[in-house]
Amino acid sequence: MIQSLNGSGRRILTYPDVHPCDDIAPNTLLELLISLAYDICYYKTEFFPTNNRNAKEVIRQIGVILVFLEEVRERDSDLPDSAGLCFSELLLAFQKIRYLLEDCTSEGSRLCMLMKSDRVANQFRVLMRAISTALDVLPLGLIDPMDEINSHVELVIRQARKKKFELDPNDKRVKETLVSVWNGFENGIIPDKDSIKRVLDYLGIRSWSMCNKEMKFLDSEIGLVTMSSSDEKNELGGLCSLMGFVCYARCVVFDIVDGETSRQSENNPGNWVLANLNPDDFRCPISLEIMVDPVTIETGHTYDRSSILKWFGTGKSICPKTGTKLTNPELLVPNLVMRKLIQQYCSENGIPSPETGRRNRHVKGEILVGCLAAEKAMKMVTQFLSCILANGTKKEKNKASYEIRILAKTSNFNRSCLVEAGVVPKLLKLLLSTDSWTQENAIAALLNLSKHSGSKTAIVENWGLEYIVDVLKHGVKMEARQHAAGTLFYLASVEEYRILIGDNPEVIPALLELIKDGTNRAKKNSLVAIFGLLMHHGNHWRVLASGVVPLLVNLLASSDREDLITDSLAILATLAEKIDGTVAILQHGDLDSIVKALNSSTSRVGKEYCVSLLLALCTNGGKDVVAVLVKNPTLMGYLYSLLTDGTSRAIKKASALIRILHEYCEKRSSGSMAHVLPQERSIHVW
């Protein structure tokens, strides 16, 4: 019921399927048992935050069994077939014990393991009983071990049966303290800081970064449980209460952000794994889109769940990549590791997360609202952070703004609590700071808060636009400037603010400056901000007059980033809807390069904007534009492919463009060019 952090995708307190060992020779099973026993004994020196006594007792008993197994191997004789049954049962139990020990020592899930400590103790008991039963039927007389070793094995059998493996009294005491704290949250009681520290110290959670790992784990677990069976959903209340506890502890107890500071997260935009992966690996082999819900079929290949289900729905029961016939097409295993990598990749490269991810975050936010302990804890946290912003030292304010930055990114409920706590005006003042990290954390926090409607109002009413534009132009770091551009994008979702932003003569030139010289993330944020401003018709001429068209045309030709190309096409398509936009694009653009973008784009949205741009150019540019397009030997094939694979809007646009091209060819062949287009205009195509 908890997801593993070891990268295997296994959820802790669950065990992978183990195939029967009936056909494996006893001597081979013996070697496997010895190897597993060594793995288990290596845990002897590990720190067990919970179930320490039970874990150490199990390791001790496995150590005794290991001595026996090694002596059997040293005799170098064929083992009787009757030993195979015992060894296969031991192998199964050893594997489960190793996984259980791995779960007990894993970082990030310590609080969850504390809450499940009685269940873990019971699993230790059940597994040792299974080992006792297996050893009891072992034909010791046929194996003929030394008398001393034989007595040790018999002792293990007796102890495994008698040992109760009960819940550790210390675990029980700390668990009760934890529960009392979140009960206090429910009653609006601010918890005793020392009580929280006792729980954290007992579990070895002694830093901000370790606390943050617990939060990430809980966030992932809540998301998984919401998609699971009704039995698991009974755990949601406890998980959400734990989330409230950890969030409060991270923000209030720890004064220093270690290990995962904003400095590190920005200077290392991707980990080693992401840096060495091909982004195409994240695309479904069927749809060619970034996977939303990656699942692996029995051949080991991964597809997006919706795509593979459509494939099977056509009656095909083979792997699309290999053609291998599948024995069980319904066996779809969620690829949790791939899903996590996709989320990281999208986050680090400014690519919109898959739709499922956005829905899950919304669902998780609603669940936390329904949990009284988590809800009250969040309100206490936001009030605490607001007070720090008002009265804290420079160092404390920086840390508080970083916490707000993280919390505001998580859910709309968090944003609502932060706005109610009055953090927006205080964050705006921090934008004047000359300290790069304080300014960056403050503007990043405002960016995340600006997704909330109440935050938009609070920003504008407190003269926030002036502060944000100043950061956009003169931010101490490029990261601060790119966050300012992103904030303007969200503010521009309100028509009134869209007008205010467009009226400021410094905004659009500053956004263009980021497109020229900024990082990929800065370019991305600036492009979407300009696109947002274009939703108000009065900003059309401002954007056009700024000289954006040559920049976008150059970006289409030079960039290898799918998201930047798509955003550039979106702006150009919007500008081309008016005659002056069409003129500017035709003066600086190459129609063949636009057609090439249609072919090379792997994004359905990108293709939609591209065909919209071509249609607008034909409509406003007249027969001169159409004459160039009909000469392109590949365009018609791309347009017809959109009729089957495109979005609904792309299909309509492609159909209209195909009709225009066909009508032109028919008119030309008949010698009459009088009425090729309903709104034909005489524009020279450069």
C-alpha positions as CSV (number, residue, x, y, z in Angstrom):
1,M,0.0,0.0,0.0
2,I,3.0,2.3,-0.1
3,Q,5.2,3.0,-3.0
4,S,8.8,1.9,-2.9
5,L,11.6,4.5,-3.2
6,N,14.1,2.0,-4.5
7,G,13.3,2.7,-8.2
8,S,11.9,-0.8,-8.9
9,G,8.3,0.5,-8.9
10,R,7.3,-2.0,-6.1
11,R,5.1,-0.6,-3.4
12,I,6.3,-1.4,0.0
13,L,4.5,-4.0,2.1
14,T,3.8,-5.8,-1.1
15,Y,5.7,-8.6,-2.8
16,P,6.4,-9.2,-6.5
17,D,5.0,-12.4,-7.9
18,V,7.3,-15.4,-7.3
19,H,7.2,-18.2,-9.8
20,P,7.0,-21.8,-8.4
21,C,10.4,-23.6,-7.9
22,D,9.1,-27.1,-8.5
23,D,11.4,-27.8,-11.4
24,I,14.6,-26.4,-9.9
25,A,17.1,-28.8,-8.5
26,P,17.6,-28.8,-4.7
27,N,21.3,-27.9,-5.1
28,T,20.4,-24.9,-7.2
29,L,17.8,-23.8,-4.7
30,L,20.5,-24.2,-2.0
31,E,22.7,-21.7,-3.7
32,L,19.9,-19.2,-4.1
33,L,19.0,-19.6,-0.4
34,I,22.6,-18.9,0.7
35,S,22.7,-15.8,-1.5
36,L,19.5,-14.5,-0.1
37,A,20.5,-15.2,3.4
38,Y,23.7,-13.2,3.0
39,D,21.5,-10.3,1.6
40,I,19.4,-10.5,4.7
41,C,22.3,-10.6,7.1
42,Y,23.8,-7.5,5.5
43,Y,20.8,-5.6,7.1
44,K,22.3,-6.3,10.5
45,T,24.0,-2.9,10.7
46,E,21.2,-0.9,9.1
47,F,19.1,1.6,11.1
48,F,15.5,0.4,11.7
49,P,13.3,3.3,12.7
50,T,10.5,0.9,13.6
51,N,10.2,-2.8,14.4
52,N,13.9,-2.7,15.3
53,R,13.7,-5.7,17.8
54,N,11.7,-7.8,15.5
55,A,13.9,-7.1,12.5
56,K,17.1,-7.9,14.4
57,E,15.7,-11.1,15.8
58,V,14.7,-12.3,12.3
59,I,18.2,-11.4,11.0
60,R,19.8,-13.3,13.8
61,Q,17.7,-16.4,13.1
62,I,18.4,-16.3,9.4
63,G,22.1,-16.1,10.3
64,V,21.8,-19.4,12.2
65,I,20.1,-20.9,9.2
66,L,22.8,-19.6,6.9
67,V,25.5,-21.5,8.9
68,F,23.4,-24.6,8.4
69,L,23.0,-24.0,4.7
70,E,26.7,-23.5,4.1
71,E,27.6,-26.7,5.9
72,V,25.2,-28.6,3.7
73,R,26.9,-27.1,0.7
74,E,30.3,-27.9,2.0
75,R,29.4,-31.6,2.1
76,D,29.2,-31.4,-1.7
77,S,26.7,-34.2,-2.1
78,D,23.5,-34.5,-4.1
79,L,20.6,-33.5,-2.0
80,P,17.5,-35.7,-1.9
81,D,14.5,-34.6,-3.9
82,S,12.5,-34.3,-0.7
83,A,14.7,-31.3,0.3
84,G,13.4,-29.5,-2.7
85,L,10.0,-28.8,-1.2
86,C,11.5,-27.4,2.0
87,F,14.0,-25.2,0.1
88,S,11.4,-23.8,-2.3
89,E,9.3,-22.8,0.7
90,L,12.3,-21.3,2.4
91,L,13.2,-19.4,-0.8
92,L,9.8,-17.8,-0.9
93,A,9.9,-16.8,2.8
94,F,13.5,-15.4,2.4
95,Q,12.5,-13.3,-0.5
96,K,9.6,-11.8,1.4
97,I,11.8,-11.1,4.4
98,R,14.4,-9.3,2.3
99,Y,11.7,-7.1,0.8
100,L,10.3,-6.4,4.3
101,L,13.7,-5.4,5.7
102,E,14.2,-3.2,2.7
103,D,10.9,-1.5,3.4
104,C,11.7,-1.1,7.1
105,T,15.0,0.7,6.3
106,S,13.9,2.8,3.3
107,E,14.0,6.6,3.6
108,G,10.9,8.6,2.9
109,S,8.3,6.1,4.2
110,R,9.3,6.1,7.9
111,L,6.1,7.8,9.2
112,C,3.9,5.4,7.1
113,M,5.9,2.4,8.4
114,L,5.4,3.7,12.0
115,M,1.6,3.8,11.4
116,K,1.8,0.3,10.0
117,S,4.2,-1.0,12.6
118,D,1.7,-3.5,14.0
119,R,1.1,-4.9,10.6
120,V,4.8,-5.2,9.9
121,A,5.3,-7.1,13.2
122,N,2.6,-9.5,12.2
123,Q,4.3,-10.1,8.8
124,F,7.6,-10.9,10.6
125,R,5.7,-13.4,12.7
126,V,3.9,-15.0,9.8
127,L,7.1,-15.3,7.7
128,M,9.1,-16.9,10.6
129,R,6.3,-19.3,11.2
130,A,6.5,-20.3,7.5
131,I,10.3,-20.8,7.9
132,S,9.7,-22.9,11.0
133,T,7.2,-25.1,9.1
134,A,9.5,-25.5,6.2
135,L,12.5,-26.5,8.4
136,D,10.3,-28.9,10.3
137,V,9.8,-31.1,7.2
138,L,13.4,-30.9,6.2
139,P,14.9,-34.5,6.0
140,L,17.8,-33.8,8.4
141,G,18.5,-37.5,8.6
142,L,19.2,-37.7,4.9
143,I,21.3,-34.5,4.8
144,D,23.2,-35.6,8.0
145,P,24.4,-32.2,9.3
146,M,26.7,-31.9,12.4
147,D,25.0,-32.4,15.7
148,E,25.8,-28.9,16.8
149,I,24.3,-27.4,13.6
150,N,21.3,-29.7,13.9
151,S,20.6,-28.4,17.4
152,H,20.9,-24.8,16.2
153,V,18.3,-25.5,13.5
154,E,16.0,-27.1,15.9
155,L,16.4,-24.1,18.2
156,V,15.4,-21.8,15.3
157,I,12.3,-23.9,14.8
158,R,11.3,-23.6,18.4
159,Q,12.0,-19.9,18.7
160,A,10.2,-19.1,15.5
161,R,7.1,-20.8,16.9
162,K,7.3,-19.3,20.3
163,K,8.5,-15.8,19.5
164,K,5.5,-13.4,19.5
165,F,7.1,-10.7,17.3
166,E,4.9,-8.1,19.0
167,L,4.7,-4.4,18.4
168,D,7.7,-2.7,20.0
169,P,6.5,-0.7,23.1
170,N,8.6,2.3,21.9
171,D,6.9,2.2,18.5
172,K,3.5,2.2,20.1
173,R,4.4,5.1,22.4
174,V,5.7,7.3,19.5
175,K,2.7,6.3,17.3
176,E,0.4,7.5,20.1
177,T,2.2,10.8,20.2
178,L,1.9,11.2,16.5
179,V,-1.9,10.5,16.6
180,S,-2.3,12.9,19.5
181,V,-0.7,15.7,17.5
182,W,-3.0,15.3,14.5
183,N,-6.0,15.0,16.8
184,G,-4.9,18.4,18.2
185,F,-4.8,19.7,14.6
186,E,-8.5,18.7,14.2
187,N,-9.4,20.6,17.4
188,G,-7.4,23.7,16.3
189,I,-4.7,23.2,18.9
190,I,-1.2,24.3,17.9
191,P,1.0,21.3,18.7
192,D,3.9,21.3,21.1
193,K,7.1,21.6,19.1
194,D,8.9,19.2,21.4
195,S,6.3,16.5,20.8
196,I,6.9,16.8,17.0
197,K,10.7,16.7,17.5
198,R,10.4,13.5,19.6
199,V,8.5,11.7,16.8
200,L,11.0,12.9,14.2
201,D,14.1,12.1,16.3
202,Y,12.8,8.6,17.0
203,L,12.4,8.0,13.3
204,G,15.8,9.5,12.4
205,I,14.1,12.4,10.5
206,R,16.6,15.1,11.4
207,S,16.7,17.5,8.5
208,W,14.5,19.5,6.2
209,S,15.4,17.3,3.2
210,M,14.5,14.1,5.0
211,C,11.2,15.6,6.0
212,N,10.6,16.7,2.4
213,K,11.2,13.1,1.3
214,E,8.4,12.0,3.6
215,M,6.1,14.6,2.0
216,K,6.9,13.5,-1.5
217,F,6.3,9.9,-0.6
218,L,2.9,10.7,1.0
219,D,1.9,12.8,-2.0
220,S,2.7,9.9,-4.4
221,E,1.0,7.5,-2.1
222,I,-2.2,9.5,-1.9
223,G,-2.3,9.7,-5.7
224,L,-1.9,6.0,-6.0
225,V,-4.5,5.2,-3.4
226,T,-7.1,7.4,-5.1
227,M,-6.8,5.2,-8.2
228,S,-6.9,1.9,-6.2
229,S,-9.5,-0.4,-4.9
230,S,-12.1,0.7,-2.2
231,D,-10.2,-1.3,0.4
232,E,-7.1,0.8,0.1
233,K,-9.2,4.0,0.1
234,N,-9.9,3.4,3.7
235,E,-6.3,4.5,4.3
236,L,-6.7,7.9,2.8
237,G,-7.7,9.6,6.1
238,G,-4.6,8.4,7.8
239,L,-2.4,9.4,4.9
240,C,-3.8,12.8,4.7
241,S,-3.4,13.4,8.4
242,L,0.2,12.3,8.1
243,M,0.6,14.8,5.3
244,G,-0.6,17.6,7.5
245,F,1.8,16.5,10.3
246,V,4.8,16.3,8.0
247,C,4.0,19.6,6.3
248,Y,3.7,21.4,9.7
249,A,7.0,19.8,10.9
250,R,8.9,20.7,7.8
251,C,7.8,24.4,7.8
252,V,8.0,25.0,11.6
253,V,10.6,22.6,13.1
254,F,13.5,23.0,10.6
255,D,15.1,26.4,10.2
256,I,17.5,25.4,7.4
257,V,16.7,24.1,4.0
258,D,19.4,21.5,3.3
259,G,20.0,19.2,0.3
260,E,17.1,20.5,-1.8
261,T,17.6,24.2,-1.8
262,S,16.3,26.4,-4.6
263,R,19.9,27.0,-5.5
264,Q,20.5,23.3,-6.2
265,S,17.1,22.7,-7.9
266,E,17.8,25.6,-10.4
267,N,21.4,24.8,-11.0
268,N,20.7,21.2,-11.6
269,P,17.6,21.2,-13.8
270,G,17.7,17.5,-14.4
271,N,19.2,14.5,-12.7
272,W,21.7,12.2,-14.3
273,V,19.0,9.8,-15.4
274,L,17.0,12.5,-17.2
275,A,20.1,13.9,-18.8
276,N,20.9,10.6,-20.4
277,L,17.4,9.6,-21.5
278,N,16.0,10.2,-25.0
279,P,12.8,12.2,-24.6
280,D,11.3,10.0,-27.4
281,D,11.4,7.1,-24.8
282,F,8.5,9.0,-23.1
283,R,6.3,8.8,-26.1
284,C,3.8,6.0,-26.7
285,P,4.9,3.9,-29.7
286,I,1.3,4.0,-30.9
287,S,0.2,7.6,-30.5
288,L,3.6,9.2,-30.5
289,E,2.4,11.5,-27.7
290,I,4.0,11.7,-24.2
291,M,2.4,9.0,-22.2
292,V,-0.2,9.9,-19.6
293,D,-0.6,6.4,-18.0
294,P,2.3,4.2,-19.1
295,V,1.7,0.5,-18.7
296,T,3.8,-2.5,-19.6
297,I,2.5,-5.6,-21.4
298,E,3.9,-9.1,-21.1
299,T,6.5,-8.6,-23.8
300,G,8.1,-5.9,-21.6
301,H,7.2,-3.0,-23.9
302,T,5.5,0.1,-22.5
303,Y,2.5,1.9,-24.0
304,D,0.0,4.6,-23.0
305,R,-2.9,2.7,-21.4
306,S,-5.6,4.4,-23.6
307,S,-3.6,3.7,-26.8
308,I,-2.9,0.0,-26.1
309,L,-6.5,-0.6,-25.0
310,K,-7.7,0.9,-28.4
311,W,-5.2,-1.4,-30.1
312,F,-6.7,-4.4,-28.3
313,G,-10.2,-3.1,-29.0
314,T,-9.7,-3.6,-32.7
315,G,-9.3,-7.4,-32.0
316,K,-5.5,-7.5,-32.2
317,S,-3.8,-9.6,-29.4
318,I,-0.2,-9.0,-30.4
319,C,2.5,-6.6,-29.2
320,P,2.5,-3.6,-31.6
321,K,6.3,-3.4,-31.6
322,T,7.3,-7.0,-31.9
323,G,4.2,-8.7,-33.3
324,T,4.5,-11.3,-30.5
325,K,1.1,-13.0,-29.8
326,L,0.1,-12.2,-26.2
327,T,-1.3,-14.9,-23.9
328,N,-3.0,-12.4,-21.7
329,P,-3.7,-9.0,-23.4
330,E,-5.5,-7.8,-20.3
331,L,-2.4,-8.0,-18.2
332,L,-1.3,-4.3,-18.0
333,V,1.2,-3.5,-15.3
334,P,1.4,0.2,-14.4
335,N,5.0,1.5,-15.1
336,L,5.4,3.7,-12.0
337,V,9.1,4.4,-12.7
338,M,8.3,5.7,-16.2
339,R,5.4,7.8,-15.0
340,K,7.7,9.4,-12.4
341,L,10.4,10.1,-15.0
342,I,7.8,11.6,-17.4
343,Q,6.6,13.9,-14.6
344,Q,10.2,15.0,-13.8
345,Y,11.0,15.6,-17.5
346,C,7.9,17.7,-18.1
347,S,8.5,19.7,-14.9
348,E,12.2,20.4,-15.8
349,N,11.6,21.3,-19.4
350,G,8.5,23.4,-19.1
351,I,6.2,20.9,-20.8
352,P,2.6,20.7,-19.7
353,S,2.1,17.6,-17.5
354,P,-0.1,14.8,-18.9
355,E,-3.8,15.4,-18.2
356,T,-4.0,12.5,-15.7
357,G,-1.3,14.1,-13.6
358,R,-3.2,17.4,-13.4
359,R,-6.4,15.6,-12.5
360,N,-4.7,13.6,-9.8
361,R,-3.2,16.7,-8.2
362,H,-6.7,18.3,-8.2
363,V,-8.2,15.1,-6.7
364,K,-5.5,15.0,-4.0
365,G,-6.1,18.6,-3.1
366,E,-9.8,17.9,-2.7
367,I,-9.0,14.9,-0.5
368,L,-6.8,16.9,1.8
369,V,-9.6,19.5,2.1
370,G,-11.9,16.6,3.3
371,C,-9.4,15.6,6.0
372,L,-9.9,17.9,9.0
373,A,-6.4,17.3,10.5
374,A,-4.7,18.1,7.2
375,E,-6.9,21.1,6.5
376,K,-6.3,22.7,10.0
377,A,-2.6,21.9,9.9
378,M,-2.3,23.7,6.5
379,K,-4.1,26.8,7.9
380,M,-1.7,26.8,10.9
381,V,1.3,26.5,8.6
382,T,0.2,29.4,6.4
383,Q,-0.4,31.7,9.4
384,F,3.0,30.8,10.7
385,L,4.7,31.6,7.4
386,S,2.8,34.9,7.0
387,C,4.1,35.9,10.5
388,I,7.6,35.0,9.5
389,L,7.4,37.1,6.3
390,A,6.2,40.1,8.4
391,N,8.6,39.8,11.4
392,G,11.3,37.4,10.6
393,T,15.0,37.9,9.9
394,K,16.3,38.1,6.3
395,K,17.2,34.4,6.5
396,E,13.9,33.4,8.0
397,K,11.9,35.4,5.3
398,N,13.9,33.6,2.5
399,K,13.1,30.2,4.0
400,A,9.4,31.1,4.4
401,S,9.2,32.3,0.8
402,Y,10.7,29.1,-0.3
403,E,8.2,27.1,1.7
404,I,5.3,29.1,0.2
405,R,6.8,28.5,-3.2
406,I,6.6,24.8,-2.7
407,L,3.2,24.7,-1.0
408,A,1.6,27.0,-3.6
409,K,2.7,24.6,-6.3
410,T,0.9,21.6,-4.8
411,S,-2.8,22.4,-4.7
412,N,-5.4,25.1,-5.0
413,F,-6.4,24.5,-1.4
414,N,-2.9,25.5,-0.3
415,R,-3.1,28.6,-2.4
416,S,-6.4,29.6,-0.9
417,C,-5.0,29.2,2.6
418,L,-1.9,31.3,1.8
419,V,-4.0,34.1,0.3
420,E,-6.3,34.1,3.3
421,A,-3.2,34.3,5.5
422,G,-2.2,37.5,3.7
423,V,1.2,36.4,2.2
424,V,0.7,38.2,-1.2
425,P,1.5,41.8,-0.1
426,K,4.5,40.6,1.9
427,L,5.9,38.6,-1.0
428,L,5.6,41.6,-3.3
429,K,7.8,43.6,-1.0
430,L,10.4,40.9,-1.1
431,L,10.7,41.5,-4.9
432,L,12.6,44.6,-4.1
433,S,15.3,42.6,-2.4
434,T,18.8,42.6,-3.9
435,D,19.4,39.1,-2.6
436,S,19.0,36.9,-5.6
437,W,17.6,33.9,-3.7
438,T,15.1,36.0,-1.7
439,Q,13.8,37.7,-4.9
440,E,13.7,34.4,-6.8
441,N,11.8,32.5,-4.2
442,A,9.3,35.4,-3.7
443,I,8.5,35.7,-7.5
444,A,8.4,31.9,-7.9
445,A,5.9,31.8,-4.9
446,L,3.8,34.5,-6.6
447,L,3.9,32.6,-9.9
448,N,2.5,29.5,-8.2
449,L,-0.1,31.6,-6.2
450,S,-1.2,33.4,-9.4
451,K,-3.0,30.2,-10.5
452,H,-5.6,31.1,-7.8
453,S,-8.2,33.7,-8.7
454,G,-8.0,35.3,-5.3
455,S,-4.2,35.7,-5.7
456,K,-4.6,37.5,-9.0
457,T,-6.8,40.1,-7.3
458,A,-4.5,40.5,-4.3
459,I,-1.5,41.0,-6.6
460,V,-3.1,43.7,-8.8
461,E,-4.7,45.5,-5.9
462,N,-1.4,45.8,-4.1
463,W,0.4,47.3,-7.1
464,G,1.9,44.0,-7.9
465,L,2.1,44.5,-11.6
466,E,4.7,47.3,-11.2
467,Y,6.8,45.0,-9.0
468,I,6.5,42.1,-11.3
469,V,7.4,44.1,-14.4
470,D,10.4,45.5,-12.7
471,V,11.6,42.0,-11.9
472,L,10.9,41.0,-15.5
473,K,13.2,43.7,-16.8
474,H,15.8,43.9,-14.1
475,G,15.6,40.7,-12.1
476,V,18.9,39.8,-10.3
477,K,18.9,36.4,-11.9
478,M,17.5,35.0,-15.1
479,E,15.4,32.6,-13.1
480,A,13.6,35.5,-11.4
481,R,12.9,37.1,-14.8
482,Q,11.4,33.9,-16.2
483,H,9.2,33.5,-13.2
484,A,8.0,37.0,-13.6
485,A,7.0,36.2,-17.2
486,G,5.1,33.1,-16.0
487,T,3.3,35.2,-13.4
488,L,2.1,37.6,-16.1
489,F,0.8,34.7,-18.1
490,Y,-1.5,33.7,-15.3
491,L,-2.6,37.3,-14.6
492,A,-3.4,37.7,-18.3
493,S,-6.1,35.0,-17.9
494,V,-8.3,37.8,-16.5
495,E,-9.6,40.1,-19.3
496,E,-9.2,43.2,-17.1
497,Y,-5.7,42.4,-16.2
498,R,-4.9,41.5,-19.8
499,I,-5.7,45.0,-20.7
500,L,-3.6,46.5,-17.8
501,I,-0.6,44.5,-18.7
502,G,-0.9,45.3,-22.4
503,D,-1.1,49.0,-21.6
504,N,2.3,48.9,-19.9
505,P,4.8,49.9,-22.6
506,E,7.6,48.0,-20.9
507,V,6.0,44.5,-20.8
508,I,6.1,43.3,-24.4
509,P,9.6,44.5,-25.2
510,A,10.8,42.8,-22.0
511,L,9.2,39.5,-23.0
512,L,10.8,39.7,-26.4
513,E,14.2,40.2,-24.7
514,L,13.7,37.0,-22.9
515,I,12.8,35.2,-26.1
516,K,16.0,36.5,-27.6
517,D,18.5,35.8,-24.8
518,G,16.7,33.8,-22.1
519,T,16.9,30.1,-21.2
520,N,14.5,27.7,-22.7
521,R,12.3,28.0,-19.6
522,A,12.4,31.8,-20.0
523,K,11.5,31.6,-23.7
524,K,8.6,29.3,-22.8
525,N,7.2,31.5,-20.2
526,S,7.5,34.6,-22.4
527,L,5.8,32.9,-25.3
528,V,2.8,31.8,-23.3
529,A,2.6,35.3,-21.7
530,I,2.4,36.9,-25.2
531,F,-0.1,34.4,-26.3
532,G,-2.2,35.2,-23.2
533,L,-2.0,39.0,-24.0
534,L,-3.3,38.3,-27.6
535,M,-6.6,37.0,-26.2
536,H,-7.4,40.7,-25.9
537,H,-7.9,42.2,-29.4
538,G,-6.4,45.5,-28.4
539,N,-3.0,43.9,-27.8
540,H,-2.7,42.5,-31.3
541,W,-1.1,45.6,-32.8
542,R,1.2,46.1,-29.8
543,V,2.6,42.5,-30.2
544,L,2.9,42.9,-33.9
545,A,4.6,46.3,-33.7
546,S,7.1,44.9,-31.2
547,G,8.8,42.9,-33.9
548,V,7.9,39.5,-32.6
549,V,7.3,37.8,-36.0
550,P,11.0,37.6,-37.0
551,L,11.9,36.2,-33.6
552,L,9.2,33.5,-33.9
553,V,10.1,32.6,-37.4
554,N,13.7,32.2,-36.4
555,L,12.7,30.1,-33.4
556,L,10.8,27.7,-35.7
557,A,13.9,27.2,-37.7
558,S,16.5,27.0,-35.0
559,S,14.8,25.3,-32.0
560,D,14.6,21.6,-31.4
561,R,12.2,22.0,-28.4
562,E,8.7,20.8,-29.3
563,D,7.1,23.0,-26.7
564,L,8.8,26.2,-28.0
565,I,7.8,25.4,-31.6
566,T,4.2,24.7,-30.6
567,D,4.0,28.0,-28.7
568,S,5.5,29.9,-31.5
569,L,3.0,28.4,-34.0
570,A,0.2,29.3,-31.6
571,I,1.2,33.0,-31.6
572,L,1.8,33.2,-35.3
573,A,-1.6,31.5,-36.0
574,T,-3.3,34.1,-33.8
575,L,-1.5,37.0,-35.5
576,A,-2.3,35.6,-38.9
577,E,-6.0,35.8,-38.2
578,K,-5.8,39.5,-39.1
579,I,-4.6,41.0,-42.4
580,D,-1.6,42.9,-40.9
581,G,-0.4,39.8,-39.1
582,T,-0.5,37.8,-42.3
583,V,1.5,40.6,-44.1
584,A,4.2,40.5,-41.4
585,I,4.4,36.7,-41.4
586,L,4.7,36.5,-45.2
587,Q,7.4,39.2,-45.2
588,H,9.6,37.4,-42.8
589,G,8.5,33.8,-43.1
590,D,9.1,30.9,-45.4
591,L,5.9,28.9,-46.2
592,D,7.9,25.8,-46.9
593,S,9.4,26.0,-43.4
594,I,5.9,26.2,-41.9
595,V,4.9,23.1,-43.9
596,K,8.1,21.4,-42.6
597,A,7.0,22.2,-39.0
598,L,3.7,20.5,-39.8
599,N,5.6,17.4,-40.8
600,S,8.2,17.4,-38.0
601,S,5.9,18.1,-35.1
602,T,5.0,15.1,-33.0
603,S,2.5,17.1,-31.0
604,R,-1.1,17.0,-32.1
605,V,-1.6,20.5,-30.7
606,G,1.4,21.7,-32.6
607,K,0.0,20.3,-35.8
608,E,-3.3,22.0,-35.1
609,Y,-1.7,25.4,-34.7
610,C,0.4,24.8,-37.8
611,V,-2.6,24.0,-40.1
612,S,-4.5,26.9,-38.5
613,L,-1.6,29.2,-39.5
614,L,-1.6,27.9,-43.0
615,L,-5.3,28.3,-43.4
616,A,-5.2,31.9,-42.1
617,L,-2.4,32.8,-44.5
618,C,-4.4,31.3,-47.4
619,T,-7.6,33.1,-46.3
620,N,-5.9,36.5,-45.9
621,G,-3.1,36.1,-48.4
622,G,-5.2,35.0,-51.4
623,K,-4.1,33.1,-54.4
624,D,-0.4,34.1,-54.2
625,V,-0.1,32.1,-50.9
626,V,-2.2,29.2,-52.3
627,A,0.0,29.1,-55.4
628,V,3.1,28.6,-53.3
629,L,1.5,25.9,-51.2
630,V,0.1,23.8,-54.0
631,K,3.6,23.4,-55.3
632,N,4.8,21.8,-52.1
633,P,4.8,18.1,-52.9
634,T,4.4,16.9,-49.3
635,L,1.7,19.3,-47.9
636,M,-1.4,17.4,-49.1
637,G,-0.2,14.1,-47.6
638,Y,0.3,15.8,-44.2
639,L,-3.2,17.3,-44.4
640,Y,-4.8,14.0,-45.3
641,S,-3.1,12.3,-42.4
642,L,-4.5,14.9,-40.0
643,L,-8.0,13.8,-41.1
644,T,-7.5,10.5,-39.3
645,D,-5.0,11.4,-36.6
646,G,-5.6,15.0,-35.8
647,T,-7.7,16.8,-33.1
648,S,-11.3,17.7,-34.0
649,R,-10.2,21.3,-34.6
650,A,-7.2,20.2,-36.7
651,I,-9.5,18.0,-38.8
652,K,-11.8,20.9,-39.6
653,K,-9.0,23.2,-40.4
654,A,-7.3,20.6,-42.6
655,S,-10.5,19.9,-44.5
656,A,-11.0,23.6,-45.2
657,L,-7.4,24.0,-46.4
658,I,-7.6,20.9,-48.6
659,R,-10.8,22.3,-50.2
660,I,-9.0,25.6,-50.9
661,L,-6.0,23.9,-52.5
662,H,-8.3,21.7,-54.6
663,E,-10.4,24.6,-55.7
664,Y,-7.3,26.5,-56.8
665,C,-6.1,23.6,-58.9
666,E,-9.5,23.1,-60.5
667,K,-9.7,26.8,-61.3
668,R,-6.2,26.9,-62.7
669,S,-6.8,23.9,-64.9
670,S,-10.0,25.4,-66.2
671,G,-8.3,28.7,-66.9
672,S,-10.5,30.7,-64.6
673,M,-9.0,32.3,-61.5
674,A,-11.8,34.7,-60.8
675,H,-13.1,33.5,-57.4
676,V,-10.6,31.1,-55.9
677,L,-11.1,32.3,-52.4
678,P,-14.1,34.1,-50.7
679,Q,-11.8,36.9,-49.4
680,E,-9.0,36.9,-51.9
681,R,-6.5,39.7,-51.3
682,S,-3.5,40.8,-53.4
683,I,-0.4,40.2,-51.1
684,H,3.0,39.6,-52.4
685,V,4.6,36.4,-51.0
686,W,8.2,36.9,-50.1
